[in-house]
Amino acid sequence: MARTQGSRAEITGPLLRDEARRLFARQGYAAVSMRQIAAAVGVQAGALYAYTPDKQALLRDLLESHMQDLLDAWSDDPAADPLSRLERFVRFHIGFSLDHTDAVFLSYMELRNLTPENFARIAALRGQYEGLLERILRDGVAAGVMRIEDVKLTALALIAMLTGVTNWYREGGRLDRDRIAQIYWGLARGAVGAA
């Protein structure tokens, strides 16, 4: 029996991805077997291969879809002033990261488990995203509203700082999302030398 009776492909496929993401984030990619994923989904292990060729392809797909979702969700207005664009980026990145904490965790902690070819694919998508912030920063320097010694390094540092919120933020904690975004915006302004 390929699937448990009554299961449906349009449900099983997304459930497989959700459970794999959850298990990889909690236990680590190397520690999770396809059999564990199958048990969490409620199918026999062999049924998973109707949805993914192997565990490596599943990890690549999870990381790739996360990066593509991130890229698709962001929209920039190059005609707006660079500081407004940077503020939008800060608030966007924090909100998106907090809404996708398991995917963010995988994107940083499980890159090491990708094959070189898969790593290159994910690195290219990450480079595209970093490039979006770099463009804002270059525009800010050109407009004279930001003082940055190295745009690439500043972009990487800002993304790392913003993403770090997923390590400690807990819903219902001392600071709500809006206040955290406001504080991070102040930190980002300082990092780019804006008044």
Buried (B, 14 or more C-beta within 10 A) or exposed (E): EEBEEEBEEEEBBEBBBBBBBBBBBEEEBEEBEBEBBBBBBBBBBEBBEEBBEEBBBBBBBBBBBBBEEBEEEBEBEEEBEBBEBBBBBBBBBBBBBBEBBBBBBBBBEBBEBBEEEBBEBBEEBBEEBBEBBBBBBBBBBEEEBBEBEEBBEBBBEBBEBBBBBBEEBEEEEEEEBEEBBBEBBEEBBEBBBBE
